[in-house]
Every structure is written in structure tokens, then in C-alpha cells.
Amino acid sequence: MAQDLVELVKRDINAERRTIVAEAIDLPADKEAEFWSLYNEMEKEMGILMDRRVNNINKFADNYE
């Protein structure tokens, strides 16, 4: 259940971040596909880092006395 909550929070954060970025930048139409491709790669890498962070927090919590 906790993992499901983490996934929901991650999805919400990513969606909000994507909306903010889309509203904040003004890209020429010919550059949009390239930008969003790079953005998706960055988002995937950030997801890996967030997963590591969550795992470290869970390990700490499991061993906290």
C-alpha cells in the first residue's frame, strides 16, 4: 500500500512539473519534439533517483529503533 501511495505521489509531481514547464517555456514548434524527448529522459533519470531515495528512507525506517 505504501508503494502504491509513493507511485501516486510521483505521478502527481511529474504531471504538475510537466504542466508548469509547458506553461513557462515558449518553444518554437520545430523544437517541441526534441525538447520533450530530452525532458522525458530527464524525468526517467529523476524517477530512478527518487526510487533510490525512497528505498533508503524505507531501509532507515525498518532499522530505526
N, C-alpha and C positions, 0 to 999 in steps of 0.2 A: 504494500500500500504506500509506503514512504517513497519507493522508487517511482510509482505512478504519479505521486504529487510532484516529485522533482522533475519528471518529464513534462508535466503540465506547466510548471513554472518556467522551465527552459523554453518551451514552445511559445508561451505568452511573452517572455522577454524578447525572444528573437522576432516575433511578429511586431511588437511595439518598436523595437530598434529599427526594423526594416521600414516601417511606416515613417518614423522620424527622419531617417536618412533619405527616403524617397521625397519627402516634403522639403527637406533642407537643401537638396542639390538640384541644380538645373543643368541636366546633361543634354547635349545635342543627341538627336535621335540615332545617329550613326554610332554613338559611343555607349548607348544604354546596354546593349547585349554584352559588350566586353566588360563594362563596369559590374553588372550584376553577376556575371560569371566569376569574376575575382571576388566579389562580395560573398558569394556562396562558398567559395573555397575558404575564405577567412572565417566565415561563420562555422564551417565544419571543424576547422582547427580550434576555434574558440570552444566549441562543444566538447572536443577531446579534453581540453584543459579544464573545463567545468566538471566533466566526469571525474577527472583525477582529483580535483578539489573535493568533490562530494565523497569520493572513496576515502580520502584522507580524513575528512571530518567523521565519517562513519567508523573508521578504524579507531580514531581517537575516542569517540563516544563509547565504542564497545569495550575499550580498555580503561576507561576512566573509573576510578574508584572513589 
